[in-house]
């Protein structure tokens, strides 16, 4: 009888031990699964945050490129950046280079011809360093009443003395008599002869040229003569 009891007790202990081990294994497996799920959730959340930051600028969703519409707030020729203010009040600084096209009324112009207040739609690409770049800007509405920020109007004969030359940005200033001090920009695709003349300009030179007024102090060159 005692042997039977002992045997039964041993079997019971072994059974309880086995059951306890199974429960422990299931608990550990559950904990491991919870840990993996938590890591996946954290990773997904992190990716979502990056996408939301980019999407908030480019119009929603985790994307690397898109279109931004708004009004020009400034053109910095030194840093080669354009600031566009969107309808929600958020502003974005977009870089440009000599490959960037500005199109207005089916004509191409340099980014430096844009004016404060021009309404534009720009193709914007997010770069790896966190900045933004545009290779194409469509002028939807020009703020200027004299033909727009990027063209229009009739060419006029202008002459005067050169004050400064900005070779990098294709600009020069000229003291033009009754017109006062004017800033003159080269067109998007100037003649080779006009480029050569521009490159030879020096402060104090007397120049004569045809140009289109973009506003009271800004002119786009049509041709030197």
C-alpha positions as a Markdown table, in Angstrom:
| # | Residue | x | y | z |
|---|---|---|---|---|
| 1 | Unk | 0.0 | 0.0 | 0.0 |
| 2 | Unk | 2.8 | 2.5 | 0.9 |
| 3 | Unk | 4.6 | 1.7 | -2.3 |
| 4 | Unk | 1.5 | 2.4 | -4.3 |
| 5 | Unk | 1.1 | 5.7 | -2.5 |
| 6 | Unk | 4.7 | 6.6 | -3.1 |
| 7 | Unk | 4.4 | 5.7 | -6.7 |
| 8 | Unk | 1.3 | 7.8 | -7.1 |
| 9 | Unk | 2.9 | 10.7 | -5.3 |
| 10 | Unk | 5.9 | 10.6 | -7.6 |
| 11 | Unk | 3.7 | 10.5 | -10.6 |
| 12 | Unk | 1.7 | 13.4 | -9.3 |
| 13 | Unk | 4.9 | 15.5 | -8.7 |
| 14 | Unk | 6.3 | 14.6 | -12.1 |
| 15 | Unk | 3.0 | 15.6 | -13.7 |
| 16 | Unk | 2.8 | 18.9 | -11.8 |
| 17 | Unk | 6.4 | 19.6 | -12.7 |
| 18 | Unk | 5.7 | 18.9 | -16.4 |
| 19 | Unk | 2.6 | 21.1 | -16.3 |
| 20 | Unk | 4.5 | 23.9 | -14.6 |
| 21 | Unk | 7.2 | 23.8 | -17.3 |
| 22 | Unk | 4.6 | 23.9 | -20.1 |
| 23 | Unk | 2.9 | 27.0 | -18.5 |
| 24 | Unk | 6.3 | 28.6 | -18.1 |
| 25 | Unk | 7.2 | 27.9 | -21.8 |
| 26 | Unk | 3.9 | 29.3 | -22.9 |
| 27 | Unk | 4.4 | 32.4 | -20.8 |
| 28 | Unk | 7.9 | 33.0 | -22.2 |
| 29 | Unk | 6.6 | 32.5 | -25.8 |
| 30 | Unk | 3.8 | 35.0 | -25.1 |
| 31 | Unk | 6.3 | 37.5 | -23.7 |
| 32 | Unk | 8.6 | 37.0 | -26.7 |
| 33 | Unk | 5.7 | 37.5 | -29.1 |
| 34 | Unk | 4.6 | 40.7 | -27.3 |
| 35 | Unk | 8.2 | 42.0 | -27.5 |
| 36 | Unk | 8.4 | 41.4 | -31.3 |
| 37 | Unk | 5.0 | 43.0 | -31.8 |
| 38 | Unk | 6.0 | 46.0 | -29.8 |
| 39 | Unk | 9.2 | 46.4 | -31.8 |
| 40 | Unk | 7.3 | 46.2 | -35.1 |
| 41 | Unk | 4.8 | 48.8 | -33.8 |
| 42 | Unk | 7.5 | 51.1 | -32.8 |
| 43 | Unk | 9.2 | 50.7 | -36.2 |
| 44 | Unk | 6.0 | 51.4 | -38.0 |
| 45 | Unk | 5.3 | 54.5 | -35.9 |
| 46 | Unk | 8.8 | 55.8 | -36.6 |
| 47 | Unk | 8.3 | 55.4 | -40.3 |
| 48 | Unk | 4.9 | 57.1 | -40.1 |
| 49 | Unk | 6.4 | 60.1 | -38.3 |
| 50 | Unk | 9.0 | 60.6 | -41.0 |
| 51 | Unk | 6.3 | 60.3 | -43.7 |
| 52 | Unk | 4.0 | 62.7 | -41.9 |
| 53 | Unk | 6.7 | 65.4 | -41.6 |
| 54 | Unk | 7.4 | 65.2 | -45.4 |
| 55 | Unk | 3.7 | 64.8 | -46.2 |
| 56 | Unk | 2.8 | 67.9 | -44.2 |
| 57 | Unk | 4.9 | 70.0 | -46.7 |
| 58 | Unk | 4.2 | 68.2 | -49.9 |
| 59 | Unk | 0.5 | 67.6 | -49.4 |
| 60 | Unk | 0.0 | 64.4 | -47.4 |
| 61 | Unk | 1.4 | 60.9 | -47.2 |
| 62 | Unk | 4.9 | 59.6 | -47.0 |
| 63 | Unk | 6.2 | 60.7 | -50.4 |
| 64 | Unk | 9.5 | 62.0 | -51.8 |
| 65 | Unk | 8.2 | 64.4 | -54.4 |
| 66 | Unk | 5.1 | 66.3 | -55.2 |
| 67 | Unk | 3.7 | 69.8 | -56.1 |
| 68 | Unk | 3.6 | 72.9 | -53.9 |
| 69 | Unk | 1.4 | 75.8 | -54.8 |
| 70 | Unk | 1.5 | 79.2 | -53.3 |
| 71 | Unk | 2.8 | 82.8 | -53.5 |
| 72 | Unk | 6.4 | 83.7 | -53.9 |
| 73 | Unk | 7.8 | 85.3 | -50.7 |
| 74 | Unk | 11.3 | 85.9 | -51.9 |
| 75 | Unk | 14.1 | 84.8 | -54.2 |
| 76 | Unk | 17.6 | 84.6 | -52.7 |
| 77 | Unk | 20.1 | 84.7 | -55.5 |
| 78 | Unk | 23.1 | 84.1 | -53.2 |
| 79 | Unk | 21.7 | 80.8 | -51.7 |
| 80 | Unk | 19.7 | 80.0 | -54.8 |
| 81 | Unk | 16.5 | 79.5 | -52.8 |
| 82 | Unk | 12.9 | 80.4 | -53.5 |
| 83 | Unk | 10.4 | 80.8 | -50.6 |
| 84 | Unk | 6.9 | 79.8 | -51.3 |
| 85 | Unk | 4.0 | 80.5 | -48.9 |
| 86 | Unk | 1.1 | 78.0 | -49.2 |
| 87 | Unk | -2.5 | 78.8 | -48.7 |
| 88 | Unk | -2.4 | 77.3 | -45.2 |
| 89 | Unk | 0.3 | 79.9 | -44.2 |
| 90 | Unk | 3.1 | 77.4 | -44.2 |
| 91 | Unk | 6.2 | 78.4 | -46.0 |
| 92 | Unk | 8.8 | 76.2 | -47.7 |
| 93 | Unk | 12.3 | 77.1 | -49.0 |
| 94 | Unk | 13.1 | 75.4 | -52.3 |
| 95 | Unk | 16.5 | 75.3 | -53.9 |
| 96 | Unk | 17.0 | 76.0 | -57.6 |
| 97 | Unk | 19.9 | 75.8 | -60.1 |
| 98 | Unk | 20.6 | 76.5 | -63.7 |
| 99 | Unk | 18.5 | 73.5 | -64.7 |
| 100 | Unk | 15.4 | 74.9 | -63.1 |
| 101 | Unk | 12.8 | 76.0 | -65.6 |
| 102 | Unk | 10.3 | 78.8 | -64.9 |
| 103 | Unk | 7.4 | 78.8 | -67.4 |
| 104 | Unk | 4.9 | 81.6 | -67.9 |
| 105 | Unk | 2.6 | 81.8 | -70.9 |
| 106 | Unk | 4.5 | 79.1 | -72.6 |
| 107 | Unk | 7.8 | 80.9 | -72.4 |
| 108 | Unk | 10.9 | 79.9 | -70.3 |
| 109 | Unk | 12.6 | 82.3 | -67.9 |
| 110 | Unk | 15.2 | 82.1 | -65.1 |
| 111 | Unk | 14.1 | 81.7 | -61.5 |
| 112 | Unk | 15.6 | 85.1 | -60.7 |
| 113 | Unk | 12.8 | 86.7 | -62.8 |
| 114 | Unk | 10.2 | 85.7 | -60.2 |
| 115 | Unk | 8.7 | 88.5 | -58.1 |
| 116 | Unk | 7.2 | 88.7 | -54.6 |
| 117 | Unk | 3.6 | 87.8 | -54.8 |
| 118 | Unk | 3.7 | 85.7 | -58.0 |
| 119 | Unk | 1.4 | 82.7 | -57.6 |
| 120 | Unk | 3.2 | 79.5 | -58.7 |
| 121 | Unk | 3.0 | 75.7 | -58.7 |
| 122 | Unk | 6.4 | 74.0 | -58.3 |
| 123 | Unk | 7.5 | 70.5 | -58.7 |
| 124 | Unk | 9.3 | 69.8 | -55.4 |
| 125 | Unk | 11.6 | 66.9 | -54.5 |
| 126 | Unk | 12.8 | 66.1 | -51.0 |
| 127 | Unk | 16.5 | 65.6 | -50.7 |
| 128 | Unk | 18.3 | 63.2 | -48.3 |
| 129 | Unk | 19.7 | 66.2 | -46.3 |
| 130 | Unk | 16.2 | 67.4 | -45.5 |
| 131 | Unk | 16.1 | 70.2 | -48.0 |
| 132 | Unk | 13.9 | 70.7 | -51.0 |
| 133 | Unk | 14.7 | 71.2 | -54.7 |
| 134 | Unk | 12.6 | 72.2 | -57.7 |
| 135 | Unk | 13.4 | 71.7 | -61.4 |
| 136 | Unk | 10.1 | 73.2 | -62.7 |
| 137 | Unk | 8.0 | 76.2 | -61.7 |
| 138 | Unk | 4.8 | 77.1 | -63.4 |
| 139 | Unk | 3.7 | 80.8 | -62.9 |
| 140 | Unk | -0.1 | 80.6 | -62.5 |
| 141 | Unk | -0.6 | 84.3 | -61.9 |
| 142 | Unk | 1.8 | 87.2 | -62.1 |
| 143 | Unk | 1.7 | 90.0 | -59.6 |
| 144 | Unk | 3.0 | 92.5 | -62.1 |
| 145 | Unk | 0.5 | 94.5 | -64.1 |
| 146 | Unk | 3.0 | 95.4 | -66.8 |
| 147 | Unk | 3.2 | 92.0 | -68.4 |
| 148 | Unk | 4.1 | 89.8 | -65.4 |
| 149 | Unk | 7.1 | 88.8 | -63.4 |
| 150 | Unk | 8.5 | 86.9 | -66.3 |
| 151 | Unk | 7.7 | 88.6 | -69.6 |
| 152 | Unk | 5.1 | 90.3 | -71.7 |
| 153 | Unk | 4.9 | 93.9 | -72.8 |
| 154 | Unk | 6.8 | 95.7 | -75.5 |
| 155 | Unk | 10.6 | 96.1 | -75.6 |
| 156 | Unk | 11.8 | 99.6 | -75.1 |
| 157 | Unk | 15.1 | 101.3 | -75.9 |
| 158 | Unk | 17.2 | 101.9 | -72.7 |
| 159 | Unk | 20.6 | 103.4 | -72.3 |
| 160 | Unk | 22.8 | 104.4 | -69.4 |
| 161 | Unk | 25.9 | 103.7 | -67.4 |
| 162 | Unk | 26.6 | 100.3 | -65.7 |
| 163 | Unk | 26.9 | 100.5 | -62.0 |
| 164 | Unk | 27.3 | 96.8 | -61.0 |
| 165 | Unk | 27.6 | 93.4 | -62.7 |
| 166 | Unk | 26.5 | 90.2 | -61.1 |
| 167 | Unk | 28.0 | 87.5 | -63.5 |
| 168 | Unk | 26.8 | 84.6 | -61.4 |
| 169 | Unk | 23.1 | 85.5 | -61.6 |
| 170 | Unk | 23.1 | 87.1 | -65.0 |
| 171 | Unk | 22.3 | 90.6 | -63.7 |
| 172 | Unk | 23.6 | 94.1 | -64.0 |
| 173 | Unk | 22.4 | 97.5 | -62.7 |
| 174 | Unk | 22.4 | 100.6 | -64.9 |
| 175 | Unk | 21.8 | 104.3 | -64.2 |
| 176 | Unk | 19.3 | 105.0 | -67.0 |
| 177 | Unk | 18.5 | 108.7 | -66.9 |
| 178 | Unk | 14.8 | 109.3 | -66.3 |
| 179 | Unk | 14.2 | 105.6 | -65.5 |
| 180 | Unk | 16.6 | 105.8 | -62.5 |
| 181 | Unk | 18.6 | 102.8 | -61.3 |
| 182 | Unk | 17.4 | 99.7 | -63.1 |
| 183 | Unk | 18.3 | 96.0 | -62.5 |
| 184 | Unk | 18.6 | 94.2 | -65.8 |
| 185 | Unk | 18.4 | 90.4 | -66.1 |
| 186 | Unk | 19.4 | 88.2 | -69.0 |
| 187 | Unk | 16.5 | 86.2 | -70.6 |
| 188 | Unk | 16.2 | 82.4 | -70.1 |
| 189 | Unk | 17.9 | 81.7 | -73.4 |
| 190 | Unk | 19.9 | 84.7 | -74.5 |
| 191 | Unk | 21.7 | 85.2 | -77.8 |
| 192 | Unk | 25.4 | 84.2 | -77.8 |
| 193 | Unk | 26.3 | 87.8 | -78.8 |
| 194 | Unk | 24.3 | 89.2 | -75.9 |
| 195 | Unk | 26.1 | 86.8 | -73.5 |
| 196 | Unk | 29.5 | 87.9 | -74.8 |
| 197 | Unk | 28.5 | 91.5 | -74.4 |
| 198 | Unk | 27.3 | 90.9 | -70.9 |
| 199 | Unk | 30.4 | 89.1 | -69.9 |
| 200 | Unk | 32.5 | 92.0 | -71.1 |
| 201 | Unk | 30.5 | 94.6 | -69.1 |
| 202 | Unk | 32.4 | 96.6 | -66.4 |
| 203 | Unk | 31.3 | 99.2 | -64.0 |
| 204 | Unk | 31.1 | 102.6 | -65.7 |
| 205 | Unk | 30.5 | 101.2 | -69.2 |
| 206 | Unk | 27.9 | 103.0 | -71.3 |
| 207 | Unk | 25.3 | 100.5 | -72.7 |
| 208 | Unk | 22.3 | 100.6 | -75.0 |
| 209 | Unk | 19.8 | 97.8 | -75.2 |
| 210 | Unk | 16.2 | 96.8 | -75.7 |
| 211 | Unk | 14.4 | 95.5 | -72.7 |
| 212 | Unk | 11.0 | 94.7 | -71.3 |
| 213 | Unk | 10.0 | 96.3 | -67.9 |
| 214 | Unk | 8.9 | 93.7 | -65.4 |
| 215 | Unk | 8.2 | 96.5 | -62.8 |
| 216 | Unk | 9.4 | 100.0 | -62.2 |
| 217 | Unk | 13.0 | 99.0 | -61.4 |
| 218 | Unk | 13.4 | 95.6 | -63.1 |
| 219 | Unk | 14.0 | 95.0 | -66.8 |
| 220 | Unk | 14.5 | 91.8 | -68.8 |
| 221 | Unk | 17.1 | 92.2 | -71.6 |
| 222 | Unk | 16.0 | 91.5 | -75.1 |
| 223 | Unk | 19.1 | 92.6 | -77.0 |
| 224 | Unk | 22.1 | 94.8 | -76.8 |
| 225 | Unk | 22.7 | 97.2 | -79.6 |
